[in-house]
Amino acid sequence: MAGSSTETDTEERTCTRTARPWNVIVHDDPVTLMTYVTNAFMEVFGYSRTKAHTLMMEVHTTGRSIVWTGDREYAELYVARLQARHLLTTLERVDD
Amino acid sequence: MELERTPAGDILLRDLHQVFVDILIMLPAVLESDDPRVRDRLLPRAYEDDEEEEEWRRIGAPELEHLFASRVRLIRKDLKTLAPEQGDVYRLDIPRIHENAWLSGLNAARHTLFILNELEPGDVERDPEDLKDPEKAMALLHIHLMGWMQELIMKAG
């Protein structure tokens, strides 16, 4: 039946859209203080100072860092919190 | 500029010289810039895909804009405490619960000055006196001094 098929397709698309993990990526910018970035990672994710500092240094030296990976809903929440602090933050679907 | 914690845990910025007073007074206006380049930086893309980005903007952008506006209101309210001390210096009281608003507001202001004055990434590492354009030099000085304020507030943790 066409109706059932469409519903199944929709369900599959929805599951695919939400089930695959997403990366939260922070990009380097020339203005934001390094200490501010470290503090932001500690506040937003609850990371230790050591882990937050390591991620901040990765952003600074390579231009970007994957700072969190997981469900899309949470990823969007983290992006919003980081963008609220004016960190350049994007979302990328994890590659297969 | 010096920072003290009050017994209640609030911040007291003291020994603020005129250059800091000038920066603080202009802060709300800087944060309310409607320049599209500033808006693009403060509300950047989250998604590469246009359709996903459009949905993100529809839901997320109004919330962020509301947050930024309420942050300016808090900063403007705190600036009413700016008062002269003995000599030519001033003091400013910042309630503990407003600290994050100030830290993020100062970060936004630094980005805004950077963009509006068309500074280059390498300029941020330079001494303002090394810039030939006096307006750029002044903007860079303000960016450095705002960064110093951020550092002081974060160290007072």
gemmi code that builds the backbone of each chain (N, CA, C; Angstrom):
import gemmi

chains = {
    "A": [
        ("MET", (0.833, -1.202, 0.000), (0.000, 0.000, 0.000), (0.870, 1.255, 0.000)),
        ("ALA", (0.412, 2.222, -0.809), (1.228, 3.434, -0.949), (1.368, 4.191, 0.371)),
        ("GLY", (0.193, 4.273, 1.115), (0.220, 5.011, 2.378), (1.210, 4.418, 3.362)),
        ("SER", (1.171, 3.106, 3.517), (2.063, 2.449, 4.469), (3.514, 2.631, 4.063)),
        ("SER", (3.722, 2.518, 2.753), (5.094, 2.659, 2.271), (5.664, 4.048, 2.607)),
        ("THR", (4.796, 5.074, 2.400), (5.252, 6.440, 2.671), (5.568, 6.630, 4.150)),
        ("GLU", (4.669, 6.060, 4.996), (4.904, 6.183, 6.437), (6.214, 5.515, 6.832)),
        ("THR", (6.453, 4.325, 6.239), (7.684, 3.609, 6.565), (8.901, 4.408, 6.124)),
        ("ASP", (8.792, 4.976, 4.898), (9.909, 5.787, 4.405), (10.191, 6.955, 5.343)),
        ("THR", (9.085, 7.580, 5.770), (9.235, 8.735, 6.652), (9.891, 8.327, 7.964)),
        ("GLU", (9.399, 7.199, 8.505), (9.974, 6.712, 9.759), (11.457, 6.445, 9.607)),
        ("GLU", (11.810, 5.795, 8.497), (13.220, 5.464, 8.293), (14.063, 6.725, 8.180)),
        ("ARG", (13.504, 7.726, 7.437), (14.258, 8.971, 7.273), (14.433, 9.655, 8.630)),
        ("THR", (13.355, 9.646, 9.420), (13.411, 10.287, 10.728), (14.440, 9.604, 11.615)),
        ("CYS", (14.396, 8.247, 11.612), (15.345, 7.512, 12.442), (16.775, 7.801, 12.006)),
        ("THR", (16.988, 7.794, 10.665), (18.329, 8.049, 10.163), (18.782, 9.444, 10.566)),
        ("ARG", (17.818, 10.393, 10.513), (18.152, 11.787, 10.796), (18.562, 11.983, 12.255)),
        ("THR", (17.894, 11.229, 13.145), (18.159, 11.469, 14.560), (19.160, 10.488, 15.157)),
        ("ALA", (19.255, 9.277, 14.590), (20.067, 8.250, 15.240), (21.556, 8.430, 15.007)),
        ("ARG", (21.910, 8.946, 13.832), (23.347, 9.080, 13.564), (23.923, 10.198, 14.423)),
        ("PRO", (25.070, 9.956, 15.028), (25.637, 10.988, 15.905), (26.146, 12.202, 15.138)),
        ("TRP", (26.210, 13.281, 15.863), (26.676, 14.542, 15.288), (27.865, 15.063, 16.084)),
        ("ASN", (28.772, 15.695, 15.376), (29.914, 16.328, 16.023), (29.626, 17.808, 16.267)),
        ("VAL", (29.972, 18.275, 17.442), (29.977, 19.711, 17.727), (31.410, 20.187, 17.520)),
        ("ILE", (31.567, 21.122, 16.610), (32.913, 21.570, 16.226), (33.102, 23.040, 16.564)),
        ("VAL", (34.187, 23.343, 17.248), (34.524, 24.734, 17.535), (35.703, 25.131, 16.645)),
        ("HIS", (35.550, 26.293, 16.017), (36.557, 26.795, 15.079), (37.338, 27.950, 15.715)),
        ("ASP", (38.565, 28.066, 15.281), (39.431, 29.124, 15.820), (38.956, 30.493, 15.334)),
        ("ASP", (39.120, 31.484, 16.177), (38.908, 32.866, 15.731), (40.007, 33.717, 16.357)),
        ("PRO", (40.316, 34.848, 15.749), (41.479, 35.620, 16.216), (41.213, 36.493, 17.429)),
        ("VAL", (39.975, 36.552, 17.879), (39.610, 37.542, 18.897), (39.402, 36.925, 20.288)),
        ("THR", (38.704, 35.809, 20.349), (38.325, 35.246, 21.655), (39.555, 34.794, 22.449)),
        ("LEU", (39.600, 35.151, 23.721), (40.717, 34.776, 24.585), (40.763, 33.263, 24.783)),
        ("MET", (41.980, 32.724, 24.837), (42.142, 31.280, 25.027), (41.557, 30.834, 26.375)),
        ("THR", (41.767, 31.642, 27.402), (41.237, 31.290, 28.725), (39.709, 31.290, 28.722)),
        ("TYR", (39.133, 32.183, 27.925), (37.671, 32.261, 27.828), (37.124, 30.991, 27.174)),
        ("VAL", (37.833, 30.501, 26.143), (37.404, 29.272, 25.463), (37.477, 28.093, 26.430)),
        ("THR", (38.579, 28.002, 27.170), (38.728, 26.919, 28.146), (37.591, 26.958, 29.167)),
        ("ASN", (37.327, 28.142, 29.686), (36.240, 28.280, 30.664), (34.892, 27.887, 30.065)),
        ("ALA", (34.675, 28.255, 28.806), (33.403, 27.923, 28.149), (33.230, 26.406, 28.059)),
        ("PHE", (34.290, 25.692, 27.701), (34.198, 24.227, 27.611), (33.898, 23.615, 28.984)),
        ("MET", (34.503, 24.184, 30.024), (34.258, 23.674, 31.376), (32.803, 23.906, 31.784)),
        ("GLU", (32.293, 25.092, 31.475), (30.932, 25.443, 31.895), (29.878, 24.700, 31.084)),
        ("VAL", (30.080, 24.625, 29.782), (29.040, 24.052, 28.912), (29.000, 22.528, 29.004)),
        ("PHE", (30.190, 21.895, 29.027), (30.226, 20.428, 29.015), (30.553, 19.820, 30.375)),
        ("GLY", (31.004, 20.633, 31.306), (31.431, 20.093, 32.600), (32.780, 19.405, 32.523)),
        ("TYR", (33.572, 19.716, 31.494), (34.890, 19.099, 31.346), (35.836, 19.594, 32.436)),
        ("SER", (36.839, 18.750, 32.732), (37.905, 19.169, 33.649), (38.709, 20.283, 32.976)),
        ("ARG", (39.440, 21.042, 33.780), (40.268, 22.107, 33.196), (41.287, 21.521, 32.222)),
        ("THR", (41.830, 20.350, 32.561), (42.848, 19.726, 31.693), (42.249, 19.376, 30.329)),
        ("LYS", (41.096, 18.738, 30.329), (40.466, 18.356, 29.054), (40.052, 19.607, 28.273)),
        ("ALA", (39.492, 20.571, 28.975), (39.060, 21.800, 28.295), (40.254, 22.527, 27.683)),
        ("HIS", (41.362, 22.544, 28.411), (42.566, 23.209, 27.899), (43.106, 22.475, 26.665)),
        ("THR", (43.089, 21.146, 26.716), (43.580, 20.354, 25.573), (42.748, 20.643, 24.322)),
        ("LEU", (41.427, 20.676, 24.486), (40.550, 20.956, 23.335), (40.759, 22.378, 22.825)),
        ("MET", (40.913, 23.313, 23.755), (41.150, 24.710, 23.350), (42.444, 24.801, 22.531)),
        ("MET", (43.488, 24.092, 22.978), (44.762, 24.141, 22.257), (44.633, 23.514, 20.867)),
        ("GLU", (43.782, 22.491, 20.762), (43.557, 21.881, 19.449), (42.875, 22.892, 18.511)),
        ("VAL", (41.915, 23.617, 19.046), (41.259, 24.667, 18.260), (42.304, 25.689, 17.807)),
        ("HIS", (43.136, 26.091, 18.754), (44.110, 27.159, 18.486), (45.170, 26.723, 17.472)),
        ("THR", (45.638, 25.484, 17.573), (46.758, 25.053, 16.729), (46.323, 24.461, 15.388)),
        ("THR", (45.143, 23.819, 15.352), (44.721, 23.180, 14.095), (43.585, 23.923, 13.412)),
        ("GLY", (42.986, 24.884, 14.125), (41.897, 25.647, 13.526), (40.516, 25.152, 13.902)),
        ("ARG", (40.419, 23.924, 14.439), (39.110, 23.416, 14.843), (39.282, 22.203, 15.747)),
        ("SER", (38.241, 21.895, 16.475), (38.278, 20.707, 17.329), (36.866, 20.167, 17.486)),
        ("ILE", (36.763, 18.834, 17.425), (35.478, 18.194, 17.755), (35.408, 18.140, 19.277)),
        ("VAL", (34.495, 18.903, 19.837), (34.468, 19.029, 21.300), (33.410, 18.127, 21.943)),
        ("TRP", (32.520, 17.597, 21.128), (31.501, 16.698, 21.673), (30.872, 15.940, 20.506)),
        ("THR", (30.453, 14.695, 20.762), (29.768, 13.885, 19.746), (28.599, 13.155, 20.401)),
        ("GLY", (27.457, 13.178, 19.713), (26.304, 12.465, 20.266), (25.019, 12.818, 19.553)),
        ("ASP", (23.911, 12.610, 20.247), (22.590, 12.835, 19.658), (22.427, 14.280, 19.174)),
        ("ARG", (21.666, 14.395, 18.103), (21.515, 15.704, 17.475), (20.877, 16.736, 18.411)),
        ("GLU", (19.876, 16.310, 19.159), (19.186, 17.261, 20.029), (20.151, 17.881, 21.039)),
        ("TYR", (20.979, 17.032, 21.634), (21.956, 17.554, 22.596), (23.015, 18.385, 21.880)),
        ("ALA", (23.408, 17.923, 20.697), (24.432, 18.657, 19.934), (23.949, 20.082, 19.647)),
        ("GLU", (22.676, 20.205, 19.272), (22.132, 21.546, 18.988), (22.091, 22.401, 20.252)),
        ("LEU", (21.788, 21.765, 21.362), (21.770, 22.497, 22.633), (23.170, 23.042, 22.948)),
        ("TYR", (24.182, 22.190, 22.761), (25.554, 22.626, 23.042), (26.005, 23.722, 22.075)),
        ("VAL", (25.614, 23.579, 20.804), (25.966, 24.618, 19.831), (25.364, 25.961, 20.254)),
        ("ALA", (24.100, 25.914, 20.677), (23.449, 27.161, 21.107), (24.171, 27.779, 22.299)),
        ("ARG", (24.583, 26.935, 23.242), (25.271, 27.465, 24.433), (26.634, 28.048, 24.077)),
        ("LEU", (27.321, 27.403, 23.145), (28.644, 27.917, 22.746), (28.499, 29.175, 21.897)),
        ("GLN", (27.502, 29.184, 21.009), (27.277, 30.392, 20.202), (26.812, 31.556, 21.081)),
        ("ALA", (26.121, 31.243, 22.156), (25.715, 32.308, 23.077), (26.937, 32.991, 23.682)),
        ("ARG", (28.047, 32.241, 23.760), (29.303, 32.807, 24.276), (30.184, 33.328, 23.134)),
        ("HIS", (29.646, 33.273, 21.910), (30.307, 33.796, 20.709), (31.505, 32.968, 20.260)),
        ("LEU", (31.481, 31.684, 20.586), (32.464, 30.773, 20.000), (31.921, 30.327, 18.644)),
        ("LEU", (32.788, 30.285, 17.643), (32.379, 29.848, 16.304), (32.147, 28.340, 16.353)),
        ("THR", (30.892, 27.942, 16.295), (30.548, 26.529, 16.518), (29.620, 26.028, 15.427)),
        ("THR", (29.921, 24.837, 14.907), (29.077, 24.235, 13.875), (28.770, 22.781, 14.229)),
        ("LEU", (27.834, 22.220, 13.458), (27.433, 20.822, 13.608), (27.772, 20.060, 12.337)),
        ("GLU", (28.296, 18.861, 12.501), (28.557, 18.001, 11.348), (28.114, 16.587, 11.687)),
        ("ARG", (27.417, 15.966, 10.723), (27.023, 14.577, 10.928), (28.277, 13.703, 10.885)),
        ("VAL", (28.377, 12.764, 11.795), (29.545, 11.866, 11.835), (29.542, 11.002, 10.582)),
        ("ASP", (30.695, 10.881, 9.941), (30.806, 10.072, 8.732), (30.583, 8.603, 9.061)),
        ("ASP", (30.065, 7.874, 8.047), (29.893, 6.424, 8.224), (31.257, 5.756, 8.324)),
    ],
    "B": [
        ("MET", (43.357, 49.333, 37.085), (42.101, 48.645, 37.376), (42.380, 47.490, 38.337)),
        ("GLU", (41.563, 47.395, 39.351), (41.681, 46.307, 40.322), (40.311, 45.669, 40.530)),
        ("LEU", (40.337, 44.415, 40.908), (39.074, 43.715, 41.138), (39.047, 43.179, 42.568)),
        ("GLU", (37.948, 43.422, 43.226), (37.749, 42.873, 44.580), (36.446, 42.092, 44.608)),
        ("ARG", (36.423, 41.099, 45.484), (35.161, 40.405, 45.763), (34.552, 41.002, 47.024)),
        ("THR", (33.295, 41.309, 46.965), (32.623, 41.785, 48.181), (32.296, 40.581, 49.060)),
        ("PRO", (31.968, 40.793, 50.323), (31.587, 39.660, 51.183), (30.437, 38.837, 50.590)),
        ("ALA", (29.580, 39.476, 49.806), (28.449, 38.750, 49.190), (28.865, 37.994, 47.931)),
        ("GLY", (30.133, 38.159, 47.515), (30.616, 37.449, 46.325), (30.495, 38.242, 45.046)),
        ("ASP", (29.990, 39.459, 45.148), (29.875, 40.293, 43.953), (31.238, 40.883, 43.594)),
        ("ILE", (31.320, 41.437, 42.406), (32.582, 42.012, 41.923), (32.552, 43.519, 42.097)),
        ("LEU", (33.688, 44.017, 42.567), (33.867, 45.466, 42.645), (35.100, 45.803, 41.824)),
        ("LEU", (34.878, 46.477, 40.696), (36.005, 46.945, 39.879), (36.377, 48.343, 40.363)),
        ("ARG", (37.629, 48.502, 40.757), (38.062, 49.780, 41.315), (39.225, 50.343, 40.509)),
        ("ASP", (39.548, 51.560, 40.844), (40.709, 52.203, 40.234), (40.568, 52.247, 38.700)),
        ("LEU", (39.337, 52.499, 38.260), (39.070, 52.569, 36.819), (39.448, 53.957, 36.296)),
        ("HIS", (40.443, 53.997, 35.451), (40.859, 55.276, 34.868), (39.933, 55.643, 33.708)),
        ("GLN", (40.105, 56.855, 33.243), (39.163, 57.399, 32.262), (39.027, 56.513, 31.020)),
        ("VAL", (40.127, 55.910, 30.576), (40.045, 55.088, 29.369), (39.086, 53.901, 29.581)),
        ("PHE", (39.086, 53.343, 30.787), (38.157, 52.245, 31.078), (36.721, 52.759, 31.172)),
        ("VAL", (36.573, 53.932, 31.767), (35.230, 54.524, 31.866), (34.660, 54.752, 30.460)),
        ("ASP", (35.498, 55.265, 29.574), (35.055, 55.490, 28.186), (34.615, 54.179, 27.529)),
        ("ILE", (35.394, 53.135, 27.746), (35.066, 51.822, 27.154), (33.743, 51.306, 27.720)),
        ("LEU", (33.596, 51.426, 29.033), (32.386, 50.901, 29.676), (31.143, 51.653, 29.210)),
        ("ILE", (31.256, 52.958, 29.107), (30.094, 53.764, 28.719), (29.632, 53.436, 27.298)),
        ("MET", (30.609, 53.135, 26.431), (30.223, 52.879, 25.033), (29.799, 51.424, 24.818)),
        ("LEU", (29.990, 50.586, 25.821), (29.749, 49.149, 25.648), (28.331, 48.814, 25.148)),
        ("PRO", (27.272, 49.355, 25.753), (25.925, 49.006, 25.255), (25.729, 49.365, 23.775)),
        ("ALA", (26.218, 50.525, 23.373), (26.053, 50.926, 21.969), (26.810, 49.980, 21.041)),
        ("VAL", (27.997, 49.559, 21.460), (28.767, 48.604, 20.645), (27.986, 47.300, 20.513)),
        ("LEU", (27.413, 46.866, 21.626), (26.688, 45.584, 21.628), (25.385, 45.654, 20.834)),
        ("GLU", (24.897, 46.860, 20.607), (23.647, 46.999, 19.847), (23.899, 47.315, 18.374)),
        ("SER", (25.124, 47.122, 17.932), (25.426, 47.344, 16.515), (24.512, 46.500, 15.630)),
        ("ASP", (23.966, 47.123, 14.594), (23.123, 46.360, 13.666), (23.833, 46.131, 12.331)),
        ("ASP", (25.146, 46.267, 12.352), (25.928, 46.018, 11.140), (25.773, 44.539, 10.739)),
        ("PRO", (25.431, 44.276, 9.476), (25.213, 42.874, 9.074), (26.441, 41.997, 9.231)),
        ("ARG", (27.633, 42.579, 9.119), (28.853, 41.763, 9.303), (28.956, 41.297, 10.762)),
        ("VAL", (28.559, 42.182, 11.665), (28.596, 41.830, 13.087), (27.550, 40.759, 13.374)),
        ("ARG", (26.367, 40.966, 12.806), (25.285, 39.985, 13.006), (25.704, 38.607, 12.487)),
        ("ASP", (26.362, 38.577, 11.336), (26.814, 37.289, 10.791), (27.811, 36.604, 11.722)),
        ("ARG", (28.633, 37.405, 12.392), (29.626, 36.802, 13.297), (28.984, 36.361, 14.611)),
        ("LEU", (28.081, 37.165, 15.119), (27.490, 36.840, 16.423), (26.366, 35.812, 16.312)),
        ("LEU", (25.808, 35.680, 15.106), (24.818, 34.623, 14.846), (25.307, 33.810, 13.644)),
        ("PRO", (26.366, 33.053, 13.827), (26.977, 32.360, 12.688), (26.189, 31.122, 12.258)),
        ("ARG", (26.499, 30.622, 11.079), (25.876, 29.379, 10.606), (26.241, 28.245, 11.541)),
        ("ALA", (25.291, 27.347, 11.728), (25.582, 26.129, 12.501), (25.690, 24.926, 11.564)),
        ("TYR", (24.903, 24.974, 10.487), (24.850, 23.850, 9.545), (25.401, 24.259, 8.181)),
        ("GLU", (26.033, 23.297, 7.522), (26.476, 23.535, 6.149), (25.293, 23.475, 5.189)),
        ("ASP", (24.368, 22.566, 5.455), (23.191, 22.381, 4.602), (22.220, 23.558, 4.783)),
        ("ASP", (21.799, 24.137, 3.665), (20.959, 25.342, 3.723), (19.609, 25.100, 4.395)),
        ("GLU", (19.002, 23.935, 4.085), (17.685, 23.639, 4.650), (17.771, 23.466, 6.166)),
        ("GLU", (18.797, 22.740, 6.605), (18.974, 22.540, 8.050), (19.320, 23.863, 8.738)),
        ("GLU", (20.100, 24.677, 8.049), (20.477, 25.969, 8.615), (19.250, 26.872, 8.761)),
        ("GLU", (18.377, 26.823, 7.762), (17.175, 27.657, 7.806), (16.301, 27.285, 9.006)),
        ("GLU", (16.159, 25.978, 9.245), (15.371, 25.518, 10.389), (16.035, 25.926, 11.702)),
        ("TRP", (17.355, 25.791, 11.736), (18.121, 26.176, 12.933), (17.931, 27.663, 13.227)),
        ("ARG", (18.021, 28.453, 12.187), (17.880, 29.917, 12.350), (16.479, 30.281, 12.838)),
        ("ARG", (15.484, 29.594, 12.290), (14.096, 29.895, 12.638), (13.861, 29.674, 14.134)),
        ("ILE", (14.486, 28.624, 14.655), (14.265, 28.296, 16.068), (15.305, 28.951, 16.972)),
        ("GLY", (16.562, 28.862, 16.567), (17.645, 29.275, 17.465), (17.945, 30.761, 17.486)),
        ("ALA", (17.864, 31.403, 16.320), (18.280, 32.811, 16.253), (17.456, 33.724, 17.173)),
        ("PRO", (16.118, 33.589, 17.190), (15.354, 34.472, 18.087), (15.742, 34.303, 19.557)),
        ("GLU", (16.026, 33.069, 19.964), (16.428, 32.844, 21.360), (17.758, 33.527, 21.659)),
        ("LEU", (18.693, 33.394, 20.725), (20.002, 34.023, 20.942), (19.873, 35.550, 20.936)),
        ("GLU", (19.063, 36.076, 20.029), (18.873, 37.528, 19.985), (18.239, 38.033, 21.281)),
        ("HIS", (17.302, 37.260, 21.802), (16.669, 37.626, 23.080), (17.715, 37.623, 24.204)),
        ("LEU", (18.576, 36.594, 24.187), (19.635, 36.498, 25.198), (20.584, 37.698, 25.100)),
        ("PHE", (20.985, 38.037, 23.872), (21.917, 39.158, 23.693), (21.281, 40.467, 24.181)),
        ("ALA", (19.996, 40.639, 23.893), (19.317, 41.870, 24.301), (19.205, 41.957, 25.830)),
        ("SER", (18.905, 40.837, 26.461), (18.781, 40.862, 27.922), (20.149, 41.075, 28.562)),
        ("ARG", (21.189, 40.593, 27.902), (22.556, 40.812, 28.386), (22.894, 42.311, 28.366)),
        ("VAL", (22.504, 42.990, 27.310), (22.764, 44.435, 27.229), (22.001, 45.175, 28.318)),
        ("ARG", (20.786, 44.726, 28.589), (19.995, 45.378, 29.651), (20.688, 45.244, 31.003)),
        ("LEU", (21.239, 44.049, 31.284), (21.938, 43.831, 32.553), (23.175, 44.728, 32.642)),
        ("ILE", (23.920, 44.787, 31.559), (25.148, 45.593, 31.550), (24.804, 47.073, 31.737)),
        ("ARG", (23.754, 47.504, 31.031), (23.331, 48.909, 31.156), (22.900, 49.211, 32.604)),
        ("LYS", (22.215, 48.278, 33.215), (21.777, 48.449, 34.609), (22.987, 48.544, 35.538)),
        ("ASP", (23.968, 47.654, 35.353), (25.163, 47.675, 36.202), (25.963, 48.959, 36.008)),
        ("LEU", (25.940, 49.484, 34.798), (26.722, 50.708, 34.527), (26.201, 51.908, 35.330)),
        ("LYS", (24.965, 51.794, 35.821), (24.443, 52.889, 36.653), (25.188, 52.972, 37.983)),
        ("THR", (25.932, 51.912, 38.326), (26.703, 51.943, 39.580), (28.074, 52.586, 39.382)),
        ("LEU", (28.408, 52.895, 38.138), (29.703, 53.532, 37.864), (29.760, 54.866, 38.612)),
        ("ALA", (30.739, 54.968, 39.518), (30.784, 56.156, 40.382), (32.228, 56.562, 40.647)),
        ("PRO", (32.455, 57.878, 40.819), (33.824, 58.320, 41.080), (34.284, 57.940, 42.489)),
        ("GLU", (35.552, 57.565, 42.566), (36.189, 57.370, 43.865), (37.077, 58.579, 44.111)),
        ("GLN", (37.918, 58.485, 45.087), (38.822, 59.615, 45.302), (39.809, 59.717, 44.134)),
        ("GLY", (40.160, 60.950, 43.798), (41.034, 61.161, 42.658), (40.241, 61.132, 41.377)),
        ("ASP", (40.904, 60.738, 40.281), (40.237, 60.742, 38.975), (39.791, 59.341, 38.559)),
        ("VAL", (39.595, 58.470, 39.510), (39.243, 57.091, 39.161), (37.801, 56.769, 39.567)),
        ("TYR", (37.290, 55.693, 38.972), (35.903, 55.293, 39.185), (35.832, 53.866, 39.698)),
        ("ARG", (34.631, 53.473, 40.132), (34.371, 52.103, 40.560), (33.086, 51.608, 39.889)),
        ("LEU", (33.002, 50.291, 39.788), (31.817, 49.677, 39.171), (31.467, 48.405, 39.937)),
        ("ASP", (30.207, 48.240, 40.252), (29.734, 47.029, 40.937), (29.083, 46.086, 39.929)),
        ("ILE", (29.504, 44.829, 39.980), (28.910, 43.805, 39.105), (28.428, 42.650, 39.985)),
        ("PRO", (27.118, 42.451, 40.068), (26.614, 41.320, 40.867), (27.152, 39.996, 40.325)),
        ("ARG", (27.384, 39.054, 41.228), (27.933, 37.759, 40.816), (27.077, 37.116, 39.713)),
        ("ILE", (25.757, 37.256, 39.846), (24.887, 36.590, 38.867), (24.946, 37.257, 37.485)),
        ("HIS", (25.616, 38.396, 37.387), (25.757, 39.058, 36.085), (27.125, 38.794, 35.447)),
        ("GLU", (27.958, 38.015, 36.109), (29.339, 37.833, 35.616), (29.388, 37.251, 34.210)),
        ("ASN", (28.599, 36.206, 33.972), (28.625, 35.591, 32.639), (28.128, 36.554, 31.563)),
        ("ALA", (27.147, 37.376, 31.930), (26.662, 38.372, 30.971), (27.794, 39.343, 30.611)),
        ("TRP", (28.569, 39.730, 31.590), (29.681, 40.644, 31.330), (30.776, 39.962, 30.506)),
        ("LEU", (31.111, 38.733, 30.876), (32.171, 38.034, 30.135), (31.787, 37.860, 28.662)),
        ("SER", (30.561, 37.409, 28.425), (30.117, 37.197, 27.040), (29.905, 38.536, 26.326)),
        ("GLY", (29.410, 39.522, 27.058), (29.221, 40.845, 26.461), (30.539, 41.459, 26.034)),
        ("LEU", (31.556, 41.323, 26.882), (32.870, 41.843, 26.517), (33.432, 41.095, 25.310)),
        ("ASN", (33.182, 39.794, 25.256), (33.647, 39.028, 24.096), (32.948, 39.508, 22.822)),
        ("ALA", (31.646, 39.714, 22.918), (30.892, 40.203, 21.754), (31.388, 41.588, 21.331)),
        ("ALA", (31.677, 42.432, 22.298), (32.147, 43.783, 21.982), (33.520, 43.742, 21.305)),
        ("ARG", (34.374, 42.838, 21.767), (35.699, 42.706, 21.136), (35.536, 42.285, 19.669)),
        ("HIS", (34.652, 41.320, 19.431), (34.406, 40.890, 18.045), (33.841, 42.044, 17.215)),
        ("THR", (32.934, 42.779, 17.815), (32.284, 43.871, 17.081), (33.306, 44.946, 16.679)),
        ("LEU", (34.146, 45.337, 17.613), (35.166, 46.349, 17.295), (36.139, 45.824, 16.238)),
        ("PHE", (36.481, 44.561, 16.339), (37.385, 43.935, 15.369), (36.787, 44.026, 13.960)),
        ("ILE", (35.504, 43.717, 13.855), (34.841, 43.695, 12.545), (34.623, 45.113, 12.014)),
        ("LEU", (34.063, 45.975, 12.852), (33.723, 47.328, 12.374), (34.957, 48.132, 11.971)),
        ("ASN", (36.087, 47.837, 12.598), (37.317, 48.568, 12.271), (38.194, 47.821, 11.270)),
        ("GLU", (37.646, 46.718, 10.750), (38.311, 45.943, 9.708), (39.752, 45.605, 10.077)),
        ("LEU", (39.910, 45.129, 11.301), (41.228, 44.684, 11.745), (41.538, 43.324, 11.122)),
        ("GLU", (42.812, 43.022, 11.024), (43.256, 41.741, 10.483), (43.559, 40.806, 11.657)),
        ("PRO", (43.447, 39.481, 11.417), (43.715, 38.540, 12.512), (45.055, 38.795, 13.206)),
        ("GLY", (46.088, 39.088, 12.427), (47.403, 39.307, 13.021), (47.487, 40.559, 13.877)),
        ("ASP", (46.570, 41.507, 13.641), (46.597, 42.763, 14.405), (46.381, 42.530, 15.897)),
        ("VAL", (45.602, 41.510, 16.216), (45.250, 41.283, 17.618), (46.489, 40.991, 18.467)),
        ("GLU", (47.531, 40.458, 17.832), (48.763, 40.154, 18.565), (49.684, 41.371, 18.642)),
        ("ARG", (49.295, 42.452, 17.991), (50.207, 43.603, 17.897), (49.941, 44.632, 18.986)),
        ("ASP", (50.937, 45.506, 19.127), (50.795, 46.653, 20.018), (49.985, 47.705, 19.262)),
        ("PRO", (48.961, 48.297, 19.887), (48.165, 49.301, 19.174), (49.004, 50.422, 18.572)),
        ("GLU", (50.098, 50.773, 19.217), (50.938, 51.858, 18.700), (51.584, 51.499, 17.362)),
        ("ASP", (51.611, 50.208, 17.032), (52.218, 49.790, 15.764), (51.275, 49.967, 14.578)),
        ("LEU", (49.994, 50.234, 14.866), (49.040, 50.438, 13.766), (49.051, 51.909, 13.349)),
        ("LYS", (49.177, 52.141, 12.050), (49.285, 53.521, 11.558), (47.945, 54.263, 11.620)),
        ("ASP", (46.852, 53.536, 11.366), (45.520, 54.150, 11.380), (45.099, 54.401, 12.832)),
        ("PRO", (44.905, 55.673, 13.223), (44.595, 55.955, 14.639), (43.281, 55.326, 15.114)),
        ("GLU", (42.291, 55.230, 14.232), (41.023, 54.609, 14.644), (41.199, 53.112, 14.902)),
        ("LYS", (41.987, 52.467, 14.040), (42.256, 51.041, 14.251), (43.079, 50.839, 15.515)),
        ("ALA", (44.033, 51.739, 15.726), (44.870, 51.630, 16.925), (44.017, 51.770, 18.188)),
        ("MET", (43.073, 52.718, 18.169), (42.195, 52.914, 19.326), (41.297, 51.686, 19.532)),
        ("ALA", (40.769, 51.161, 18.427), (39.917, 49.961, 18.534), (40.705, 48.791, 19.107)),
        ("LEU", (41.957, 48.629, 18.650), (42.780, 47.528, 19.146), (43.095, 47.720, 20.632)),
        ("LEU", (43.353, 48.960, 21.021), (43.584, 49.245, 22.447), (42.352, 48.840, 23.264)),
        ("HIS", (41.182, 49.207, 22.789), (39.949, 48.859, 23.505), (39.754, 47.340, 23.550)),
        ("ILE", (40.076, 46.670, 22.461), (39.968, 45.197, 22.438), (40.900, 44.592, 23.498)),
        ("HIS", (42.130, 45.114, 23.579), (43.069, 44.605, 24.590), (42.564, 44.871, 26.005)),
        ("LEU", (42.072, 46.078, 26.239), (41.638, 46.435, 27.595), (40.383, 45.650, 28.007)),
        ("MET", (39.485, 45.426, 27.040), (38.313, 44.583, 27.343), (38.757, 43.156, 27.660)),
        ("GLY", (39.773, 42.679, 26.954), (40.312, 41.347, 27.236), (40.909, 41.283, 28.636)),
        ("TRP", (41.544, 42.367, 29.036), (42.111, 42.423, 30.389), (40.992, 42.351, 31.429)),
        ("MET", (39.900, 43.069, 31.169), (38.753, 42.985, 32.084), (38.234, 41.563, 32.167)),
        ("GLN", (38.135, 40.897, 31.024), (37.673, 39.502, 31.020), (38.599, 38.619, 31.866)),
        ("GLU", (39.910, 38.804, 31.665), (40.874, 37.992, 32.413), (40.717, 38.203, 33.913)),
        ("LEU", (40.557, 39.462, 34.309), (40.404, 39.766, 35.736), (39.167, 39.083, 36.314)),
        ("ILE", (38.062, 39.185, 35.583), (36.806, 38.582, 36.071), (36.945, 37.061, 36.160)),
        ("MET", (37.580, 36.449, 35.131), (37.731, 34.986, 35.150), (38.666, 34.544, 36.275)),
        ("LYS", (39.741, 35.309, 36.508), (40.675, 34.930, 37.575), (40.010, 35.023, 38.941)),
        ("ALA", (39.057, 35.964, 39.045), (38.366, 36.128, 40.339), (37.392, 34.978, 40.591)),
        ("GLY", (37.165, 34.192, 39.504), (36.300, 33.010, 39.523), (35.477, 32.881, 40.718)),
    ],
}
model = gemmi.Model(1)
for chain_id, residues in chains.items():
    chain = gemmi.Chain(chain_id)
    for i, (resn, *xyz) in enumerate(residues, 1):
        res = gemmi.Residue()
        res.name, res.seqid = resn, gemmi.SeqId(i, " ")
        for name, pos in zip(("N", "CA", "C"), xyz):
            atom = gemmi.Atom()
            atom.name, atom.element = name, gemmi.Element(name[0])
            atom.pos, atom.b_iso = gemmi.Position(*pos), 0.0
            res.add_atom(atom)
        chain.add_residue(res)
    model.add_chain(chain)
structure = gemmi.Structure()
structure.add_model(model)
structure.setup_entities()
